[in-house]
Amino acid sequence: MERRRSVYMDHAATTPVRPEVARAMLPYFSERFGNPSSLYSLAREAKEAVEEARGRVAAAIGASPEEIFFTSGGTEADNWAIKGVALRGKGDHIVTSSIEHHAVLHTCESLEKQGYRVTYLPVDEFGRVDPVAVEEAITDATILVSVMAANNEIGTIQPIRAIAEVAHDHKIPFHTDAVQAIGAFSVDVDEMGADLLAISAHKFGGPKGTGALYIRKRTRIGTFMDGGAQEQGRRAGTENVPGIVGLGRAIELAVAGMPRNAPRLAAMRDRLIRGILDAIPDTRLNGHPTERLANNVNVAFRYVEGESILLMLDALGIAASTGSACTSASLEPSHVLTSCGLAPEHAHGSLRLTLGYANTEEDVDYVLEVLPGIIERLRAISPLRGEA
Ligand SMILES: *Cc1c(COP(=O)(O)O)cnc(C)c1O
């Protein structure tokens, strides 16, 4: 019998740490374990490693090293950007989109409980935010506009530069969650017009629990984590030195590899999308047909449950996702898909396949070989089918 294949197509949820990254991190767990704040050579080594990583992150996004602040991940970076601006802002109104990651949405909801007002902008059927709608939502009380660079579920890329220009016309700072964008397309804080930008290492070959917030010079933002004087006195807590070293290596590799990697992934993405839509009736593509992440496939099959598809794929060694990993424990259809106007019966049958640099054409062949049979079998036993 053929050995069971193992195909990982859930890179939007997390990625394996690249071997080069793991190797770079290792010494900082053991022989170079010093606390960067201490005053001896062991500590200086750790401090230098942190500063070198800061330089790598800054170079990758067109920033200065003093504008990079390490955090415990993308979630903390988003929390800090939004709550930090709220702390120092002169108004009480925030503009964001209805399809943000929960790190942004739940942060905004938590501020609403404290009396802030939030506008959650609608998106079109492809998941795009209209810059004109941003303009219309801004009031004299608006202190922040926050729109993600690219969506983690449907892969839609936003017109970030145009949205940032609207915010800046009103002298309002602009935050973008760029967690899915790093390594997928060119991210430059000046070109994008970002004043705040969130990054997470584990989405591009780095370790979990490490990220960064870019803060443009002179942006008014309060501290979020109180304690010691680390990170220019703005983010307390002993630095996660191995994690930071890993983030620096991973972002450098991701950005350097992008020109070669992105077209290869986009070709596999398009082969998957075409293959699925051609072979399986009553199926639609979610997200934008062209303005989408090179590695993102998101399709909806009528009359089936996403969870059932995942279980059958898993039995064949394929790791994929329905909706987003953070919400897969709930029965609510994905907020992203419903915001795009998908009927619940479509949203429930969604499948996300996100590619990574280790995926091969054979992986694509395998998915295209087994998926039509899975959908056919599930539809044959579906109680949803008779209702239609
Ligand atoms: C994964 C993700 C986050 C959260 O990052 P963590 O490092 O896992 O906390 C935030 N935003 C987007 C778009 C993501 O994909």
The ligand as a Tripos MOL2 file, in Angstrom:
@<TRIPOS>MOLECULE
LIG
   15    15     1     0     0
SMALL
NO_CHARGES

@<TRIPOS>ATOM
      1 C1         -2.4130   35.2670   12.9400 C.3       1 LIG1
      2 C2         -2.9490   36.6370   12.8000 C.ar      1 LIG1
      3 C3         -2.9330   37.5350   13.8770 C.ar      1 LIG1
      4 C4         -2.4830   37.1250   15.2560 C.3       1 LIG1
      5 O1         -1.0960   36.9410   15.3420 O.3       1 LIG1
      6 P1         -0.5220   36.0480   16.5470 P.3       1 LIG1
      7 O2          0.9570   36.2230   16.4490 O.co2     1 LIG1
      8 O3         -0.9540   34.6450   16.2740 O.co2     1 LIG1
      9 O4         -1.0650   36.6030   17.8130 O.co2     1 LIG1
     10 C5         -3.4100   38.8120   13.6680 C.ar      1 LIG1
     11 N1         -3.8530   39.1960   12.4720 N.ar      1 LIG1
     12 C6         -3.8730   38.3750   11.3980 C.ar      1 LIG1
     13 C7         -4.3550   38.8820   10.0890 C.3       1 LIG1
     14 C8         -3.4260   37.0670   11.5300 C.ar      1 LIG1
     15 O5         -3.4620   36.2600   10.4730 O.3       1 LIG1
@<TRIPOS>BOND
     1     1     2 1
     2     2     3 ar
     3     2    14 ar
     4     3     4 1
     5     3    10 ar
     6     4     5 1
     7     5     6 1
     8     6     7 2
     9     6     8 1
    10     6     9 1
    11    10    11 ar
    12    11    12 ar
    13    12    13 1
    14    12    14 ar
    15    14    15 1
@<TRIPOS>SUBSTRUCTURE
     1 LIG1         1 GROUP 0 **** ****
